Structure formats: structure tokens, C-alpha cells
Amino acid sequence: MEKPSHPSFAEALSQFVAVKKNGKKGMEGHQEIGRFIAWFGRERRVSELTPAEVADYAHHVGLGGSESTQKLSPVKGFLGFLKDEGWVETGLAAHLRVPRSRRTTSGRATGSAAASATQLSKEGFERLQEQVESLKGERVGVLEDIKRAMADKDFRENAPLDAAKERQALIEGRIRELETSLASAEILSAKPRKNQQKVAMGTKVTLKDLGSGRKILYTLVDKREADVASGKISTQSPVGQALLERSVGEEIEVTVPKGTVRYKVEKIGA
């Protein structure tokens, strides 16, 4: 089977299944991988998937309770396969974590109500609106898939119908979730607050890496806007949570996938 250079999720899944079969390994958790793919759309290019979207999916699955980590395990394997094949540039599996409350080295609890509120920039709000419209377009397509599958009168083993209905449920759930977020969203002012003393949602903060001495500029945003490449980190990420309510001069120590890092807050604001 020839490998596509820029595969869709459906094509990537076919390659993943083929590799598993050739390696004589079972496709455990294939339903969870199917749900993951249906969430983003089977025809979407895997190269378009962002860390923020992966984290958002993990948050959605995390609402399901104690079995969330088990459900995400096969999806991590699939994301690792995408990275190994060179179809995505970053290790997306590291972002597939169920959010949980954390404590900083000072023993102070983080993940406050302010962090979980839907506070978005104007650009982030508009991006969510675009996602809703895109999902509504997918809704039309999946209804057509259901109609075609319904033409097969043998419903006992109608896999296309089952898959289409599951995808429909995921799309509708995602639309409801996004519309709820948009309805309650607070759009943050683009103007920096004067004399801001503590780090909060929407804050720009300059950090000093105490290990390397390197200066880093981050903007704390809602998880729906997170884009590490642009310096926007989620308030639900380990570093984002540890920074909330911090003041200039304070130090934080955070465990990240690559190990433990220590930062000093050098400046708050632009």
C-alpha cells in the first residue's frame, strides 16, 4: 500500500490498521480511535491538527469520569504513529492529558474558577464561531451518510449506519459545547491593564528560565486559543496553571513532559 504524503484522517487510519496487522498486533481500542477521528472529520488532513485541539478533545473525554485515561490510551498510540510517519511535526500525544487540579511548589492550589471561565480574545471568539459553522456543514454531510446507510434494510450488521450515527452524535455534542462556550464567553480587552500586579487570563508575562537564563514571553489564554508556536499557552497547561496569580519576582517549578523546569516572573504586561 503506497503511503500518502499528506493523508486525511481516514487514510492515516487505513495505514495504521495495515501496520498493526502486519505486525500481528491487535487493534485494541479501535472504537476510541474512531471516535477521535470522527470528532475532527475523516477527510481532514492530519497535518492540520493542532496541540490545542488535541488538548480540547482530552478535556471532552475527561468529562466522562474515571475511565477517561483508558479511553485515551489507544488514541495516544495513533498520534504516536502519525509522528513516526512524519505526518505531524510535533508530538501531539503529549497534549492528550485529562485535566486535573495541580499544586505549585508553594502548596497553593491552582485551577480556579477564573481559569476555567470562558474568556476569549476577539480573534479566539471568531475562530470558535468558524468552527461551529464548519461543524454545521459536516452535519449536512453526515445526514446524507445516514440516509444512504438506511437504504440497507439489514440493520443488524449495518456498520456504515452505526458509524454515521456515532459521528452525528459527536458532531452534535461538539456544536452544543461550542455554542455554550460562545454564549457565556467574555471577550477580553485588547488593551493591557495598567499597573497589573498579578498574572491572569489574557496576561502577557515575561519569564526567565532559571536553568538556561533564556527569556520567554507567554500570553495566558483559554485552552481553545492555545498555540505554543505563537507563545500562547493555556491556563490549564502545567506552566499556565502555575503562573496564575503570581507576581513579579516569584519563582515557579513545573513538571512538564521533558522534565522539571524553573522560571522566575520578570515582567507582567506588554
C-alpha positions as CSV (number, residue, x, y, z in Angstrom):
1,M,0.0,0.0,0.0
2,E,1.5,3.3,-1.1
3,K,1.7,5.9,1.7
4,P,0.2,9.3,1.0
5,S,2.4,12.3,1.7
6,H,-0.4,14.4,3.2
7,P,-3.1,11.9,4.4
8,S,-6.6,12.5,5.6
9,F,-7.5,11.0,9.0
10,A,-9.3,8.2,7.1
11,E,-6.2,7.4,5.0
12,A,-3.9,7.6,8.1
13,L,-6.2,5.2,9.9
14,S,-6.0,2.7,7.0
15,Q,-2.2,2.8,7.2
16,F,-2.3,2.4,11.0
17,V,-4.5,-0.7,10.7
18,A,-2.3,-2.1,8.0
19,V,0.8,-1.7,10.2
20,K,-0.9,-3.3,13.1
21,K,-2.0,-6.3,11.0
22,N,1.5,-6.8,9.5
23,G,2.9,-6.6,13.0
24,K,0.4,-9.2,14.2
25,K,-0.8,-6.8,16.9
26,G,-4.5,-6.5,17.7
27,M,-6.4,-3.3,17.1
28,E,-7.4,-2.8,20.7
29,G,-9.3,0.4,21.3
30,H,-10.2,0.9,17.6
31,Q,-13.6,2.3,18.6
32,E,-11.9,5.1,20.6
33,I,-9.6,5.9,17.7
34,G,-12.7,6.0,15.5
35,R,-14.4,8.5,17.9
36,F,-11.3,10.6,17.9
37,I,-11.2,10.7,14.1
38,A,-15.0,11.4,13.8
39,W,-14.5,14.4,16.2
40,F,-12.2,16.1,13.7
41,G,-13.6,14.8,10.5
42,R,-12.4,11.8,8.4
43,E,-11.5,13.9,5.4
44,R,-9.5,16.4,7.3
45,R,-5.7,16.4,6.8
46,V,-3.8,15.1,9.8
47,S,-1.2,17.8,9.3
48,E,-3.8,20.4,10.2
49,L,-4.3,19.0,13.7
50,T,-3.1,21.4,16.5
51,P,-1.9,20.7,20.1
52,A,-4.8,22.9,21.3
53,E,-7.4,20.8,19.5
54,V,-5.9,17.6,21.0
55,A,-6.0,19.1,24.5
56,D,-9.6,20.1,23.9
57,Y,-10.6,16.6,22.9
58,A,-8.8,15.2,26.0
59,H,-10.9,17.7,28.1
60,H,-14.1,16.5,26.4
61,V,-13.2,12.8,27.1
62,G,-12.2,13.7,30.7
63,L,-15.8,14.7,31.4
64,G,-16.6,11.0,31.2
65,G,-15.1,10.2,34.6
66,S,-12.6,7.6,35.8
67,E,-12.3,5.6,32.5
68,S,-11.1,8.7,30.6
69,T,-7.4,7.8,30.8
70,Q,-8.1,4.3,29.5
71,K,-10.1,5.7,26.6
72,L,-7.3,8.0,25.6
73,S,-4.6,5.3,25.6
74,P,-5.3,3.9,22.1
75,V,-5.6,7.4,20.7
76,K,-2.1,8.2,22.0
77,G,-0.8,5.2,20.1
78,F,-2.4,6.5,16.9
79,L,-1.0,10.0,17.4
80,G,2.5,8.5,18.0
81,F,2.1,6.7,14.7
82,L,1.3,10.0,12.9
83,K,4.5,11.5,14.4
84,D,6.6,8.4,13.5
85,E,5.4,8.6,9.9
86,G,6.4,12.3,9.7
87,W,2.8,13.5,9.0
88,V,2.8,15.8,12.0
89,E,5.7,17.9,13.2
90,T,5.1,17.8,16.9
91,G,4.5,15.0,19.4
92,L,0.7,15.6,19.8
93,A,0.3,12.7,22.2
94,A,1.8,14.7,25.0
95,H,-1.2,17.1,24.8
96,L,-3.7,14.2,25.2
97,R,-4.0,14.5,29.0
98,V,-7.1,14.6,31.2
99,P,-7.0,18.0,33.0
100,R,-6.7,17.8,36.8
101,S,-6.1,20.3,39.5
102,R,-2.4,20.9,40.3
103,R,-0.4,22.4,43.1
104,T,2.6,24.7,42.8
105,T,5.7,24.3,44.9
106,S,4.3,26.8,47.4
107,G,1.4,24.4,48.0
108,R,-1.1,26.8,46.6
109,A,-4.0,25.2,44.7
110,T,-4.4,26.3,41.1
111,G,-7.2,25.8,38.5
112,S,-9.5,28.4,40.0
113,A,-12.9,29.5,38.7
114,A,-11.2,32.3,36.9
115,A,-9.1,29.8,35.0
116,S,-12.0,27.6,33.9
117,A,-14.2,30.5,32.8
118,T,-14.6,31.0,29.0
119,Q,-12.6,34.2,28.5
120,L,-11.6,34.7,24.9
121,S,-9.8,37.3,22.7
122,K,-11.8,38.7,19.8
123,E,-9.8,36.5,17.5
124,G,-10.4,33.4,19.6
125,F,-14.2,34.1,19.7
126,E,-14.3,34.4,16.0
127,R,-12.4,31.2,15.5
128,L,-14.9,29.3,17.6
129,Q,-17.7,30.8,15.5
130,E,-16.0,29.5,12.4
131,Q,-15.6,26.0,14.0
132,V,-19.4,26.0,14.7
133,E,-20.2,26.9,11.1
134,S,-17.8,24.2,9.8
135,L,-19.4,21.6,12.1
136,K,-22.8,22.5,10.8
137,G,-21.6,21.9,7.3
138,E,-20.4,18.5,8.4
139,R,-23.8,17.9,9.9
140,V,-25.4,18.1,6.5
141,G,-22.9,15.5,5.1
142,V,-23.4,13.0,7.9
143,L,-27.2,13.2,7.4
144,E,-26.6,12.2,3.8
145,D,-24.4,9.3,5.0
146,I,-27.2,8.2,7.3
147,K,-29.7,8.3,4.5
148,R,-27.5,6.2,2.3
149,A,-26.9,3.7,5.0
150,M,-30.6,3.5,5.9
151,A,-31.2,2.2,2.3
152,D,-29.7,-1.1,3.5
153,K,-32.6,-2.7,5.2
154,D,-30.4,-5.2,7.2
155,F,-29.9,-3.0,10.3
156,R,-28.4,-5.9,12.3
157,E,-25.0,-5.6,10.8
158,N,-25.1,-2.2,9.2
159,A,-21.6,-0.9,10.2
160,P,-21.8,2.3,7.9
161,L,-25.1,3.3,9.6
162,D,-23.6,2.7,13.1
163,A,-20.6,4.8,12.2
164,A,-22.6,7.6,10.7
165,K,-24.9,7.8,13.7
166,E,-21.9,7.9,16.1
167,R,-20.3,10.6,14.1
168,Q,-23.6,12.5,14.1
169,A,-23.7,12.3,17.9
170,L,-20.1,13.6,18.2
171,I,-20.8,16.5,15.9
172,E,-24.0,17.5,17.7
173,G,-22.2,17.3,21.0
174,R,-19.4,19.4,19.8
175,I,-21.7,22.0,18.4
176,R,-23.6,22.2,21.7
177,E,-20.3,22.5,23.6
178,L,-19.0,25.3,21.4
179,E,-22.3,27.2,21.3
180,T,-22.5,27.0,25.1
181,S,-18.9,28.4,25.3
182,L,-19.8,31.2,22.9
183,A,-23.0,32.1,24.7
184,S,-21.2,32.6,28.0
185,A,-17.9,33.9,26.7
186,E,-16.3,37.1,28.0
187,I,-14.3,38.8,25.3
188,L,-11.1,40.1,26.8
189,S,-10.0,43.7,26.1
190,A,-7.1,44.0,23.7
191,K,-5.8,46.9,25.8
192,P,-3.3,45.9,28.5
193,R,-4.4,46.7,32.1
194,K,-2.3,49.5,33.8
195,N,-0.2,48.6,36.8
196,Q,-1.3,44.9,36.7
197,Q,0.2,43.2,39.8
198,K,-0.7,39.5,39.2
199,V,-0.8,37.1,36.3
200,A,-4.3,36.4,35.0
201,M,-6.2,35.3,31.9
202,G,-5.1,37.3,28.9
203,T,-1.9,38.5,30.6
204,K,1.5,38.7,28.8
205,V,4.2,37.6,31.1
206,T,8.0,37.6,30.6
207,L,9.8,34.6,32.3
208,K,13.4,33.8,32.9
209,D,14.3,30.1,32.6
210,L,16.5,29.7,35.7
211,G,18.2,26.7,34.1
212,S,19.4,28.3,30.9
213,G,18.9,32.0,31.6
214,R,16.7,32.3,28.5
215,K,13.9,34.9,28.5
216,I,10.5,33.7,27.4
217,L,7.3,35.7,26.6
218,Y,4.0,34.0,27.0
219,T,0.4,35.1,26.8
220,L,-2.1,33.2,29.0
221,V,-5.2,32.2,27.1
222,D,-8.2,29.9,27.2
223,K,-7.4,26.3,26.2
224,R,-9.4,26.9,23.0
225,E,-6.9,29.5,21.9
226,A,-3.7,27.9,22.9
227,D,-0.9,27.9,20.3
228,V,2.6,27.3,21.8
229,A,4.3,28.2,18.5
230,S,2.8,31.7,18.9
231,G,3.6,32.0,22.6
232,K,0.0,31.5,23.7
233,I,-0.3,28.9,26.5
234,S,-3.4,27.6,28.1
235,T,-4.2,28.5,31.7
236,Q,-4.9,24.7,32.1
237,S,-1.4,23.7,31.0
238,P,1.1,23.0,33.7
239,V,3.0,26.2,33.2
240,G,-0.2,28.3,32.8
241,Q,-1.7,27.0,36.0
242,A,1.5,27.6,37.9
243,L,1.6,31.2,36.7
244,L,-1.9,32.3,37.7
245,E,-2.0,34.8,40.5
246,R,1.8,35.1,40.5
247,S,3.7,38.4,40.9
248,V,6.9,39.8,39.6
249,G,9.9,38.2,41.3
250,E,8.1,35.0,42.2
251,E,9.6,31.7,41.1
252,I,7.7,28.6,40.0
253,E,8.8,25.0,39.4
254,V,6.7,22.9,37.0
255,T,6.9,19.3,35.8
256,V,6.5,19.1,32.0
257,P,6.8,16.1,29.6
258,K,10.6,16.8,29.2
259,G,11.3,17.1,32.9
260,T,11.2,19.8,35.6
261,V,11.7,23.5,34.8
262,R,12.1,26.5,37.0
263,Y,11.0,30.0,36.0
264,K,11.1,33.5,37.5
265,V,8.4,36.0,36.7
266,E,10.3,39.1,35.4
267,K,7.6,41.2,33.9
268,I,3.8,41.3,33.7
269,G,2.2,43.1,30.8
270,A,3.5,44.1,27.3
